[in-house]
Amino acid sequence: MSASKSRAPADAARTPWWRTGVMWLVLGGPATVVVASIATAVVAYRGADEVLVDTASARAVPVKPTGNTPAMQARNHAATAAPR
C-alpha cells in the first residue's frame, strides 16, 4: 500500500498544468466571461443610438415626431394644440 501512495505524488508532479482537465475548467470560465463581455461592449458601441439634444423646451417649440424622436416627446407633441 505504501508503494502506491508514494507513486501518486511523483506522477502528479511530472504532469504539466495544461494537461490537467480541472485547470481548463478553472481558467475557461473566467476567460469565456471576458470574451463575452468584450463582444457585448463592441455590439453596444457599434449599435448605439445617437443622442438627441433639444435645446428649447418641448412646450415652447413643438417637436415634429420622426423615427428618431423619443416616445415621450412624440406623445406629448400629439397632445398639444397645433401651432397658429
KEGULO-68883 format. One record per atom (N, C-alpha, C): residue in one letter; atom name; x, y, z. Coordinates in steps of 0.02 Angstrom, whole numbers, always signed. Atoms other than C-alpha are relative to their C-alpha. Layout:
// residues N
<site><res>A</res><atom>CA</atom><c1>X</c1><c2>Y</c2><c3>Z</c3></site>
...
***
This chain:
// residues 84
<site><res>M</res><atom>N</atom><c1>+40</c1><c2>-59</c2><c3>+0</c3></site>
<site><res>M</res><atom>CA</atom><c1>+0</c1><c2>+0</c2><c3>+0</c3></site>
<site><res>M</res><atom>C</atom><c1>+43</c1><c2>+63</c2><c3>+0</c3></site>
<site><res>S</res><atom>N</atom><c1>-42</c1><c2>-59</c2><c3>-4</c3></site>
<site><res>S</res><atom>CA</atom><c1>+139</c1><c2>+122</c2><c3>+39</c3></site>
<site><res>S</res><atom>C</atom><c1>+33</c1><c2>+15</c2><c3>-67</c3></site>
<site><res>A</res><atom>N</atom><c1>-31</c1><c2>-11</c2><c3>+65</c3></site>
<site><res>A</res><atom>CA</atom><c1>+215</c1><c2>+97</c2><c3>-134</c3></site>
<site><res>A</res><atom>C</atom><c1>-45</c1><c2>+40</c2><c3>-46</c3></site>
<site><res>S</res><atom>N</atom><c1>+46</c1><c2>-36</c2><c3>+44</c3></site>
<site><res>S</res><atom>CA</atom><c1>+58</c1><c2>+159</c2><c3>-224</c3></site>
<site><res>S</res><atom>C</atom><c1>-10</c1><c2>+72</c2><c3>+24</c3></site>
<site><res>K</res><atom>N</atom><c1>+7</c1><c2>-68</c2><c3>-26</c3></site>
<site><res>K</res><atom>CA</atom><c1>+42</c1><c2>+310</c2><c3>-109</c3></site>
<site><res>K</res><atom>C</atom><c1>+61</c1><c2>+42</c2><c3>-17</c3></site>
<site><res>S</res><atom>N</atom><c1>-60</c1><c2>-39</c2><c3>+15</c3></site>
<site><res>S</res><atom>CA</atom><c1>+220</c1><c2>+363</c2><c3>-139</c3></site>
<site><res>S</res><atom>C</atom><c1>+6</c1><c2>+13</c2><c3>-75</c3></site>
<site><res>R</res><atom>N</atom><c1>-4</c1><c2>-10</c2><c3>+72</c3></site>
<site><res>R</res><atom>CA</atom><c1>+200</c1><c2>+344</c2><c3>-328</c3></site>
<site><res>R</res><atom>C</atom><c1>-48</c1><c2>+54</c2><c3>-25</c3></site>
<site><res>A</res><atom>N</atom><c1>+50</c1><c2>-49</c2><c3>+23</c3></site>
<site><res>A</res><atom>CA</atom><c1>+46</c1><c2>+456</c2><c3>-344</c3></site>
<site><res>A</res><atom>C</atom><c1>+26</c1><c2>+71</c2><c3>+0</c3></site>
<site><res>P</res><atom>N</atom><c1>-25</c1><c2>-69</c2><c3>+2</c3></site>
<site><res>P</res><atom>CA</atom><c1>+128</c1><c2>+621</c2><c3>-293</c3></site>
<site><res>P</res><atom>C</atom><c1>+55</c1><c2>+10</c2><c3>-51</c3></site>
<site><res>A</res><atom>N</atom><c1>-53</c1><c2>-7</c2><c3>+50</c3></site>
<site><res>A</res><atom>CA</atom><c1>+276</c1><c2>+588</c2><c3>-407</c3></site>
<site><res>A</res><atom>C</atom><c1>-30</c1><c2>+6</c2><c3>-69</c3></site>
<site><res>D</res><atom>N</atom><c1>+32</c1><c2>-6</c2><c3>+66</c3></site>
<site><res>D</res><atom>CA</atom><c1>+161</c1><c2>+561</c2><c3>-557</c3></site>
<site><res>D</res><atom>C</atom><c1>-35</c1><c2>+67</c2><c3>-8</c3></site>
<site><res>A</res><atom>N</atom><c1>+34</c1><c2>-64</c2><c3>+3</c3></site>
<site><res>A</res><atom>CA</atom><c1>+61</c1><c2>+716</c2><c3>-515</c3></site>
<site><res>A</res><atom>C</atom><c1>+50</c1><c2>+57</c2><c3>-8</c3></site>
<site><res>A</res><atom>N</atom><c1>-50</c1><c2>-53</c2><c3>+6</c3></site>
<site><res>A</res><atom>CA</atom><c1>+219</c1><c2>+820</c2><c3>-501</c3></site>
<site><res>A</res><atom>C</atom><c1>+28</c1><c2>+3</c2><c3>-71</c3></site>
<site><res>R</res><atom>N</atom><c1>-28</c1><c2>+1</c2><c3>+68</c3></site>
<site><res>R</res><atom>CA</atom><c1>+276</c1><c2>+768</c2><c3>-676</c3></site>
<site><res>R</res><atom>C</atom><c1>-52</c1><c2>+22</c2><c3>-52</c3></site>
<site><res>T</res><atom>N</atom><c1>+52</c1><c2>-19</c2><c3>+49</c3></site>
<site><res>T</res><atom>CA</atom><c1>+108</c1><c2>+810</c2><c3>-760</c3></site>
<site><res>T</res><atom>C</atom><c1>-1</c1><c2>+76</c2><c3>-8</c3></site>
<site><res>P</res><atom>N</atom><c1>+3</c1><c2>-73</c2><c3>+11</c3></site>
<site><res>P</res><atom>CA</atom><c1>+111</c1><c2>+984</c2><c3>-840</c3></site>
<site><res>P</res><atom>C</atom><c1>-71</c1><c2>+27</c2><c3>+17</c3></site>
<site><res>W</res><atom>N</atom><c1>+63</c1><c2>-29</c2><c3>-21</c3></site>
<site><res>W</res><atom>CA</atom><c1>-27</c1><c2>+1103</c2><c3>-785</c3></site>
<site><res>W</res><atom>C</atom><c1>-52</c1><c2>+1</c2><c3>-56</c3></site>
<site><res>W</res><atom>N</atom><c1>+49</c1><c2>-4</c2><c3>+55</c3></site>
<site><res>W</res><atom>CA</atom><c1>-106</c1><c2>+1113</c2><c3>-959</c3></site>
<site><res>W</res><atom>C</atom><c1>-30</c1><c2>-68</c2><c3>-17</c3></site>
<site><res>R</res><atom>N</atom><c1>+28</c1><c2>+66</c2><c3>+12</c3></site>
<site><res>R</res><atom>CA</atom><c1>-138</c1><c2>+926</c2><c3>-959</c3></site>
<site><res>R</res><atom>C</atom><c1>-50</c1><c2>-20</c2><c3>+54</c3></site>
<site><res>T</res><atom>N</atom><c1>+48</c1><c2>+14</c2><c3>-54</c3></site>
<site><res>T</res><atom>CA</atom><c1>-249</c1><c2>+936</c2><c3>-805</c3></site>
<site><res>T</res><atom>C</atom><c1>-67</c1><c2>+29</c2><c3>-21</c3></site>
<site><res>G</res><atom>N</atom><c1>+66</c1><c2>-22</c2><c3>+23</c3></site>
<site><res>G</res><atom>CA</atom><c1>-433</c1><c2>+945</c2><c3>-853</c3></site>
<site><res>G</res><atom>C</atom><c1>-33</c1><c2>+51</c2><c3>+45</c3></site>
<site><res>V</res><atom>N</atom><c1>+31</c1><c2>-47</c2><c3>-46</c3></site>
<site><res>V</res><atom>CA</atom><c1>-488</c1><c2>+1036</c2><c3>-697</c3></site>
<site><res>V</res><atom>C</atom><c1>+29</c1><c2>+70</c2><c3>-9</c3></site>
<site><res>M</res><atom>N</atom><c1>-30</c1><c2>-66</c2><c3>+10</c3></site>
<site><res>M</res><atom>CA</atom><c1>-366</c1><c2>+1177</c2><c3>-735</c3></site>
<site><res>M</res><atom>C</atom><c1>-33</c1><c2>+37</c2><c3>-57</c3></site>
<site><res>W</res><atom>N</atom><c1>+34</c1><c2>-32</c2><c3>+56</c3></site>
<site><res>W</res><atom>CA</atom><c1>-454</c1><c2>+1210</c2><c3>-901</c3></site>
<site><res>W</res><atom>C</atom><c1>-69</c1><c2>+25</c2><c3>+21</c3></site>
<site><res>L</res><atom>N</atom><c1>+63</c1><c2>-25</c2><c3>-27</c3></site>
<site><res>L</res><atom>CA</atom><c1>-619</c1><c2>+1225</c2><c3>-807</c3></site>
<site><res>L</res><atom>C</atom><c1>+11</c1><c2>+63</c2><c3>+41</c3></site>
<site><res>V</res><atom>N</atom><c1>-14</c1><c2>-59</c2><c3>-42</c3></site>
<site><res>V</res><atom>CA</atom><c1>-541</c1><c2>+1348</c2><c3>-685</c3></site>
<site><res>V</res><atom>C</atom><c1>+17</c1><c2>+60</c2><c3>-44</c3></site>
<site><res>L</res><atom>N</atom><c1>-19</c1><c2>-55</c2><c3>+44</c3></site>
<site><res>L</res><atom>CA</atom><c1>-467</c1><c2>+1455</c2><c3>-825</c3></site>
<site><res>L</res><atom>C</atom><c1>-52</c1><c2>+15</c2><c3>-53</c3></site>
<site><res>G</res><atom>N</atom><c1>+48</c1><c2>-8</c2><c3>+55</c3></site>
<site><res>G</res><atom>CA</atom><c1>-603</c1><c2>+1427</c2><c3>-954</c3></site>
<site><res>G</res><atom>C</atom><c1>-60</c1><c2>+42</c2><c3>+18</c3></site>
<site><res>G</res><atom>N</atom><c1>+58</c1><c2>-39</c2><c3>-20</c3></site>
<site><res>G</res><atom>CA</atom><c1>-747</c1><c2>+1501</c2><c3>-856</c3></site>
<site><res>G</res><atom>C</atom><c1>+12</c1><c2>+75</c2><c3>-2</c3></site>
<site><res>P</res><atom>N</atom><c1>-13</c1><c2>-72</c2><c3>+3</c3></site>
<site><res>P</res><atom>CA</atom><c1>-673</c1><c2>+1673</c2><c3>-824</c3></site>
<site><res>P</res><atom>C</atom><c1>+22</c1><c2>+24</c2><c3>-69</c3></site>
<site><res>A</res><atom>N</atom><c1>-21</c1><c2>-20</c2><c3>+68</c3></site>
<site><res>A</res><atom>CA</atom><c1>-594</c1><c2>+1677</c2><c3>-998</c3></site>
<site><res>A</res><atom>C</atom><c1>-61</c1><c2>+8</c2><c3>-45</c3></site>
<site><res>T</res><atom>N</atom><c1>+61</c1><c2>-5</c2><c3>+40</c3></site>
<site><res>T</res><atom>CA</atom><c1>-765</c1><c2>+1646</c2><c3>-1076</c3></site>
<site><res>T</res><atom>C</atom><c1>-38</c1><c2>+64</c2><c3>+18</c3></site>
<site><res>V</res><atom>N</atom><c1>+35</c1><c2>-60</c2><c3>-22</c3></site>
<site><res>V</res><atom>CA</atom><c1>-841</c1><c2>+1786</c2><c3>-972</c3></site>
<site><res>V</res><atom>C</atom><c1>+34</c1><c2>+63</c2><c3>-27</c3></site>
<site><res>V</res><atom>N</atom><c1>-36</c1><c2>-58</c2><c3>+26</c3></site>
<site><res>V</res><atom>CA</atom><c1>-705</c1><c2>+1909</c2><c3>-1026</c3></site>
<site><res>V</res><atom>C</atom><c1>-13</c1><c2>+8</c2><c3>-74</c3></site>
<site><res>V</res><atom>N</atom><c1>+13</c1><c2>-4</c2><c3>+72</c3></site>
<site><res>V</res><atom>CA</atom><c1>-728</c1><c2>+1867</c2><c3>-1210</c3></site>
<site><res>V</res><atom>C</atom><c1>-71</c1><c2>+22</c2><c3>-14</c3></site>
<site><res>A</res><atom>N</atom><c1>+70</c1><c2>-19</c2><c3>+9</c3></site>
<site><res>A</res><atom>CA</atom><c1>-918</c1><c2>+1881</c2><c3>-1196</c3></site>
<site><res>A</res><atom>C</atom><c1>-12</c1><c2>+73</c2><c3>+17</c3></site>
<site><res>S</res><atom>N</atom><c1>+10</c1><c2>-70</c2><c3>-18</c3></site>
<site><res>S</res><atom>CA</atom><c1>-907</c1><c2>+2049</c2><c3>-1109</c3></site>
<site><res>S</res><atom>C</atom><c1>+31</c1><c2>+47</c2><c3>-52</c3></site>
<site><res>I</res><atom>N</atom><c1>-30</c1><c2>-42</c2><c3>+53</c3></site>
<site><res>I</res><atom>CA</atom><c1>-791</c1><c2>+2119</c2><c3>-1242</c3></site>
<site><res>I</res><atom>C</atom><c1>-44</c1><c2>-1</c2><c3>-61</c3></site>
<site><res>A</res><atom>N</atom><c1>+45</c1><c2>+3</c2><c3>+57</c3></site>
<site><res>A</res><atom>CA</atom><c1>-908</c1><c2>+2057</c2><c3>-1378</c3></site>
<site><res>A</res><atom>C</atom><c1>-63</c1><c2>+41</c2><c3>+12</c3></site>
<site><res>T</res><atom>N</atom><c1>+59</c1><c2>-39</c2><c3>-16</c3></site>
<site><res>T</res><atom>CA</atom><c1>-1056</c1><c2>+2136</c2><c3>-1289</c3></site>
<site><res>T</res><atom>C</atom><c1>+15</c1><c2>+75</c2><c3>-4</c3></site>
<site><res>A</res><atom>N</atom><c1>-19</c1><c2>-71</c2><c3>+3</c3></site>
<site><res>A</res><atom>CA</atom><c1>-964</c1><c2>+2302</c2><c3>-1273</c3></site>
<site><res>A</res><atom>C</atom><c1>+7</c1><c2>+23</c2><c3>-73</c3></site>
<site><res>V</res><atom>N</atom><c1>-7</c1><c2>-18</c2><c3>+71</c3></site>
<site><res>V</res><atom>CA</atom><c1>-922</c1><c2>+2301</c2><c3>-1459</c3></site>
<site><res>V</res><atom>C</atom><c1>-68</c1><c2>+7</c2><c3>-33</c3></site>
<site><res>V</res><atom>N</atom><c1>+68</c1><c2>-4</c2><c3>+29</c3></site>
<site><res>V</res><atom>CA</atom><c1>-1103</c1><c2>+2265</c2><c3>-1507</c3></site>
<site><res>V</res><atom>C</atom><c1>-36</c1><c2>+62</c2><c3>+25</c3></site>
<site><res>A</res><atom>N</atom><c1>+33</c1><c2>-59</c2><c3>-28</c3></site>
<site><res>A</res><atom>CA</atom><c1>-1165</c1><c2>+2402</c2><c3>-1389</c3></site>
<site><res>A</res><atom>C</atom><c1>+28</c1><c2>+64</c2><c3>-29</c3></site>
<site><res>Y</res><atom>N</atom><c1>-31</c1><c2>-60</c2><c3>+26</c3></site>
<site><res>Y</res><atom>CA</atom><c1>-1040</c1><c2>+2529</c2><c3>-1455</c3></site>
<site><res>Y</res><atom>C</atom><c1>-19</c1><c2>+11</c2><c3>-73</c3></site>
<site><res>R</res><atom>N</atom><c1>+15</c1><c2>-7</c2><c3>+71</c3></site>
<site><res>R</res><atom>CA</atom><c1>-1074</c1><c2>+2495</c2><c3>-1639</c3></site>
<site><res>R</res><atom>C</atom><c1>-74</c1><c2>+13</c2><c3>-12</c3></site>
<site><res>G</res><atom>N</atom><c1>+71</c1><c2>-9</c2><c3>+11</c3></site>
<site><res>G</res><atom>CA</atom><c1>-1263</c1><c2>+2492</c2><c3>-1619</c3></site>
<site><res>G</res><atom>C</atom><c1>-31</c1><c2>+54</c2><c3>+43</c3></site>
<site><res>A</res><atom>N</atom><c1>+26</c1><c2>-53</c2><c3>-44</c3></site>
<site><res>A</res><atom>CA</atom><c1>-1279</c1><c2>+2643</c2><c3>-1504</c3></site>
<site><res>A</res><atom>C</atom><c1>-40</c1><c2>+51</c2><c3>-40</c3></site>
<site><res>D</res><atom>N</atom><c1>+41</c1><c2>-51</c2><c3>+31</c3></site>
<site><res>D</res><atom>CA</atom><c1>-1417</c1><c2>+2765</c2><c3>-1546</c3></site>
<site><res>D</res><atom>C</atom><c1>+33</c1><c2>+68</c2><c3>+11</c3></site>
<site><res>E</res><atom>N</atom><c1>-28</c1><c2>-66</c2><c3>-9</c3></site>
<site><res>E</res><atom>CA</atom><c1>-1369</c1><c2>+2945</c2><c3>-1572</c3></site>
<site><res>E</res><atom>C</atom><c1>-41</c1><c2>+38</c2><c3>+52</c3></site>
<site><res>V</res><atom>N</atom><c1>+32</c1><c2>-39</c2><c3>-53</c3></site>
<site><res>V</res><atom>CA</atom><c1>-1409</c1><c2>+3066</c2><c3>-1432</c3></site>
<site><res>V</res><atom>C</atom><c1>-35</c1><c2>+60</c2><c3>-31</c3></site>
<site><res>L</res><atom>N</atom><c1>+38</c1><c2>-57</c2><c3>+25</c3></site>
<site><res>L</res><atom>CA</atom><c1>-1546</c1><c2>+3191</c2><c3>-1473</c3></site>
<site><res>L</res><atom>C</atom><c1>-1</c1><c2>+53</c2><c3>+55</c3></site>
<site><res>V</res><atom>N</atom><c1>-2</c1><c2>-54</c2><c3>-47</c3></site>
<site><res>V</res><atom>CA</atom><c1>-1523</c1><c2>+3358</c2><c3>-1389</c3></site>
<site><res>V</res><atom>C</atom><c1>-50</c1><c2>+53</c2><c3>-23</c3></site>
<site><res>D</res><atom>N</atom><c1>+49</c1><c2>-52</c2><c3>+14</c3></site>
<site><res>D</res><atom>CA</atom><c1>-1671</c1><c2>+3478</c2><c3>-1383</c3></site>
<site><res>D</res><atom>C</atom><c1>+17</c1><c2>+60</c2><c3>+43</c3></site>
<site><res>T</res><atom>N</atom><c1>-22</c1><c2>-57</c2><c3>-39</c3></site>
<site><res>T</res><atom>CA</atom><c1>-1606</c1><c2>+3649</c2><c3>-1332</c3></site>
<site><res>T</res><atom>C</atom><c1>-59</c1><c2>+41</c2><c3>+26</c3></site>
<site><res>A</res><atom>N</atom><c1>+60</c1><c2>-36</c2><c3>-23</c3></site>
<site><res>A</res><atom>CA</atom><c1>-1780</c1><c2>+3726</c2><c3>-1318</c3></site>
<site><res>A</res><atom>C</atom><c1>-45</c1><c2>-48</c2><c3>+38</c3></site>
<site><res>S</res><atom>N</atom><c1>+46</c1><c2>+44</c2><c3>-36</c3></site>
<site><res>S</res><atom>CA</atom><c1>-1913</c1><c2>+3662</c2><c3>-1202</c3></site>
<site><res>S</res><atom>C</atom><c1>-52</c1><c2>-28</c2><c3>-47</c3></site>
<site><res>A</res><atom>N</atom><c1>+49</c1><c2>+33</c2><c3>+44</c3></site>
<site><res>A</res><atom>CA</atom><c1>-2043</c1><c2>+3545</c2><c3>-1276</c3></site>
<site><res>A</res><atom>C</atom><c1>-63</c1><c2>+41</c2><c3>-7</c3></site>
<site><res>R</res><atom>N</atom><c1>+62</c1><c2>-40</c2><c3>+4</c3></site>
<site><res>R</res><atom>CA</atom><c1>-2186</c1><c2>+3667</c2><c3>-1239</c3></site>
<site><res>R</res><atom>C</atom><c1>+10</c1><c2>+62</c2><c3>-41</c3></site>
<site><res>A</res><atom>N</atom><c1>-11</c1><c2>-62</c2><c3>+37</c3></site>
<site><res>A</res><atom>CA</atom><c1>-2105</c1><c2>+3821</c2><c3>-1317</c3></site>
<site><res>A</res><atom>C</atom><c1>+5</c1><c2>-14</c2><c3>-75</c3></site>
<site><res>V</res><atom>N</atom><c1>-8</c1><c2>+17</c2><c3>+70</c3></site>
<site><res>V</res><atom>CA</atom><c1>-2058</c1><c2>+3738</c2><c3>-1482</c3></site>
<site><res>V</res><atom>C</atom><c1>-24</c1><c2>-71</c2><c3>-11</c3></site>
<site><res>P</res><atom>N</atom><c1>+24</c1><c2>+68</c2><c3>+11</c3></site>
<site><res>P</res><atom>CA</atom><c1>-2161</c1><c2>+3591</c2><c3>-1541</c3></site>
<site><res>P</res><atom>C</atom><c1>+51</c1><c2>-42</c2><c3>-38</c3></site>
<site><res>V</res><atom>N</atom><c1>-46</c1><c2>+46</c2><c3>+32</c3></site>
<site><res>V</res><atom>CA</atom><c1>-2058</c1><c2>+3440</c2><c3>-1593</c3></site>
<site><res>V</res><atom>C</atom><c1>-38</c1><c2>-41</c2><c3>-51</c3></site>
<site><res>K</res><atom>N</atom><c1>+32</c1><c2>+42</c2><c3>+51</c3></site>
<site><res>K</res><atom>CA</atom><c1>-2104</c1><c2>+3359</c2><c3>-1757</c3></site>
<site><res>K</res><atom>C</atom><c1>+22</c1><c2>-72</c2><c3>+10</c3></site>
<site><res>P</res><atom>N</atom><c1>-19</c1><c2>+70</c2><c3>-11</c3></site>
<site><res>P</res><atom>CA</atom><c1>-2111</c1><c2>+3172</c2><c3>-1725</c3></site>
<site><res>P</res><atom>C</atom><c1>+30</c1><c2>-32</c2><c3>-62</c3></site>
<site><res>T</res><atom>N</atom><c1>-33</c1><c2>+38</c2><c3>+53</c3></site>
<site><res>T</res><atom>CA</atom><c1>-1991</c1><c2>+3071</c2><c3>-1831</c3></site>
<site><res>T</res><atom>C</atom><c1>+15</c1><c2>-70</c2><c3>+27</c3></site>
<site><res>G</res><atom>N</atom><c1>-19</c1><c2>+67</c2><c3>-23</c3></site>
<site><res>G</res><atom>CA</atom><c1>-1925</c1><c2>+2895</c2><c3>-1820</c3></site>
<site><res>G</res><atom>C</atom><c1>+51</c1><c2>+2</c2><c3>+56</c3></site>
<site><res>N</res><atom>N</atom><c1>-51</c1><c2>-7</c2><c3>-51</c3></site>
<site><res>N</res><atom>CA</atom><c1>-1786</c1><c2>+2959</c2><c3>-1706</c3></site>
<site><res>N</res><atom>C</atom><c1>-23</c1><c2>+37</c2><c3>+62</c3></site>
<site><res>T</res><atom>N</atom><c1>+25</c1><c2>-38</c2><c3>-58</c3></site>
<site><res>T</res><atom>CA</atom><c1>-1896</c1><c2>+3058</c2><c3>-1586</c3></site>
<site><res>T</res><atom>C</atom><c1>-15</c1><c2>-47</c2><c3>+57</c3></site>
<site><res>P</res><atom>N</atom><c1>+17</c1><c2>+42</c2><c3>-58</c3></site>
<site><res>P</res><atom>CA</atom><c1>-1906</c1><c2>+2986</c2><c3>-1411</c3></site>
<site><res>P</res><atom>C</atom><c1>-75</c1><c2>-3</c2><c3>+10</c3></site>
<site><res>A</res><atom>N</atom><c1>+71</c1><c2>+13</c2><c3>-6</c3></site>
<site><res>A</res><atom>CA</atom><c1>-2077</c1><c2>+2917</c2><c3>-1366</c3></site>
<site><res>A</res><atom>C</atom><c1>-36</c1><c2>+53</c2><c3>+42</c3></site>
<site><res>M</res><atom>N</atom><c1>+34</c1><c2>-49</c2><c3>-43</c3></site>
<site><res>M</res><atom>CA</atom><c1>-2116</c1><c2>+3043</c2><c3>-1228</c3></site>
<site><res>M</res><atom>C</atom><c1>-9</c1><c2>+66</c2><c3>-37</c3></site>
<site><res>Q</res><atom>N</atom><c1>+7</c1><c2>-63</c2><c3>+37</c3></site>
<site><res>Q</res><atom>CA</atom><c1>-2084</c1><c2>+3193</c2><c3>-1341</c3></site>
<site><res>Q</res><atom>C</atom><c1>-53</c1><c2>-7</c2><c3>-53</c3></site>
<site><res>A</res><atom>N</atom><c1>+50</c1><c2>+10</c2><c3>+53</c3></site>
<site><res>A</res><atom>CA</atom><c1>-2188</c1><c2>+3120</c2><c3>-1482</c3></site>
<site><res>A</res><atom>C</atom><c1>-70</c1><c2>-3</c2><c3>+31</c3></site>
<site><res>R</res><atom>N</atom><c1>+65</c1><c2>+5</c2><c3>-32</c3></site>
<site><res>R</res><atom>CA</atom><c1>-2330</c1><c2>+3078</c2><c3>-1363</c3></site>
<site><res>R</res><atom>C</atom><c1>-23</c1><c2>+68</c2><c3>+25</c3></site>
<site><res>N</res><atom>N</atom><c1>+18</c1><c2>-66</c2><c3>-25</c3></site>
<site><res>N</res><atom>CA</atom><c1>-2325</c1><c2>+3249</c2><c3>-1282</c3></site>
<site><res>N</res><atom>C</atom><c1>-17</c1><c2>+48</c2><c3>-57</c3></site>
<site><res>H</res><atom>N</atom><c1>+14</c1><c2>-42</c2><c3>+57</c3></site>
<site><res>H</res><atom>CA</atom><c1>-2322</c1><c2>+3333</c2><c3>-1452</c3></site>
<site><res>H</res><atom>C</atom><c1>-70</c1><c2>-15</c2><c3>-29</c3></site>
<site><res>A</res><atom>N</atom><c1>+66</c1><c2>+20</c2><c3>+26</c3></site>
<site><res>A</res><atom>CA</atom><c1>-2477</c1><c2>+3237</c2><c3>-1507</c3></site>
<site><res>A</res><atom>C</atom><c1>-56</c1><c2>+28</c2><c3>+44</c3></site>
<site><res>A</res><atom>N</atom><c1>+51</c1><c2>-25</c2><c3>-45</c3></site>
<site><res>A</res><atom>CA</atom><c1>-2570</c1><c2>+3302</c2><c3>-1354</c3></site>
<site><res>A</res><atom>C</atom><c1>-5</c1><c2>+76</c2><c3>-1</c3></site>
<site><res>T</res><atom>N</atom><c1>+1</c1><c2>-73</c2><c3>+2</c3></site>
<site><res>T</res><atom>CA</atom><c1>-2529</c1><c2>+3487</c2><c3>-1388</c3></site>
<site><res>T</res><atom>C</atom><c1>-41</c1><c2>+25</c2><c3>-59</c3></site>
<site><res>A</res><atom>N</atom><c1>+38</c1><c2>-30</c2><c3>+54</c3></site>
<site><res>A</res><atom>CA</atom><c1>-2629</c1><c2>+3603</c2><c3>-1497</c3></site>
<site><res>A</res><atom>C</atom><c1>+46</c1><c2>+18</c2><c3>-58</c3></site>
<site><res>A</res><atom>N</atom><c1>-39</c1><c2>-17</c2><c3>+59</c3></site>
<site><res>A</res><atom>CA</atom><c1>-2572</c1><c2>+3642</c2><c3>-1673</c3></site>
<site><res>A</res><atom>C</atom><c1>+24</c1><c2>+72</c2><c3>+4</c3></site>
<site><res>P</res><atom>N</atom><c1>-24</c1><c2>-69</c2><c3>-2</c3></site>
<site><res>P</res><atom>CA</atom><c1>-2463</c1><c2>+3799</c2><c3>-1689</c3></site>
<site><res>P</res><atom>C</atom><c1>-40</c1><c2>+44</c2><c3>-47</c3></site>
<site><res>R</res><atom>N</atom><c1>+40</c1><c2>-46</c2><c3>+41</c3></site>
<site><res>R</res><atom>CA</atom><c1>-2553</c1><c2>+3952</c2><c3>-1758</c3></site>
<site><res>R</res><atom>C</atom><c1>+43</c1><c2>+46</c2><c3>-39</c3></site>
***
